[in-house]
Amino acid sequence: MHKSVWIVLCAIYSFSFSQKIDYKKFTEALCSSEFHGRGYVNQGDSLAANYIAQTFSQIGLLPINQSNYSYFQNFSFPVNTFPGEVSLQIDSSILLPGIHFLVDPSSGEYTGNLKLKFVSTSDLYNQRCVLNNWTDDHALIFRNYGFGGDTVTKIRQYLQQLASKIPIIEIVNTKLTWSVSQKKYSYPYIIVQDSVLKETPKSVSLKVDAQLVPVHTARNVIGYLPATKKNAKTLVFSAHYDHLGRMGNDVYFPGGNDNASGTAMLVFLANYFKKHGSKYNLVFMAFAGEEIGLLGSQYFVSNPLINLKDIRFLINLDIMGSGEDGITAVNGTLFEKEFLLLQKINKKQKALPIIKKRGPAANSDHFYFTQAGVPGFFIYTMGPNKNYHDINDTYENLSFKAFEKIGELLIAFTQKLN
Ligand SMILES: [Zn+2]
């Protein structure tokens, strides 16, 4: 189709068919099993990308990529996945994945039975000694708790190194928190919650289907709304939509707070500005690949589809589902003027109990923008919902306590920012 015809059609479409999207229903959909935790099994992330692009189009946002009229920006990376069976029996007890145990994100595959061998901390630090006395029918098991300082982290690093040579079972006494990895060990690495072990474990029956996908293609989804005036600067709202995906057939991580909620805030804001307009060009960026290392936003900053110098301010939204205890603005100490504006509006609107400020941190998708000299905040909510990177981070566990108030705060911020 000729470009100008397409632009006219786009314009007609966006004026006549723009539609307000219910942000709660949108959040619930993103959290559903249909999207497999928006990760890497069954193309969950790509299915979510399609759904978000469709939603942007329904609201009436224009696609960012004018050369091919697409909302998508593709990029790729390796990722370790668990597409099949994940099961663990310790002695006579069958353990539940996601509740009693996790597979380390870099775990290798395994099928079979293993005897368990405990080692002392000093033996663990002497890898050669451990390996010299090893036989193939054993897994190393280690209680990694009760140590001071950063010893637990250090021990985990030793165990992870060993997983290139032997099967590992790490026992922890803290909450199980999952993540996602770009690499795969040669052997399985299982993390078991101590409270489910009744006596000293002697053997395991283990099945882990792990597959390293060397080139996974993911997609940022980006829509925009032109300003009501010409020659306007640009304001960016960003949120990652990816999460951790599936850990086997039975378990997926819904990522309600992290970050279906932030993606829903893009929808809330887009609904408003589509109807009321803005003095800034507004770009809504839904990033992929955040959980695996901020890869989507890093790719955008290296391959920008808009001039980064035109961005007046960026607001990255991650964990928007609570807010009982207010919000934090990362980079709040860096951009004092904008932080004071946010506080002033908050005071006037009586929106949130507190807005805290923090220095720069590489903890979400604002980071590479900050590095590239784009001013911006990363805003997250604080509250009693502590479900994080676990199977309980569900839609049902979101309070949305401050959601609309934050949305209104950001709308006023956009209107008042010079
Ligand atoms: Zn997140």
Residues whose N, C-alpha, C, O or C-beta is under 5 A from the ligand:
A	BS01	ZN	D258 N259 D318
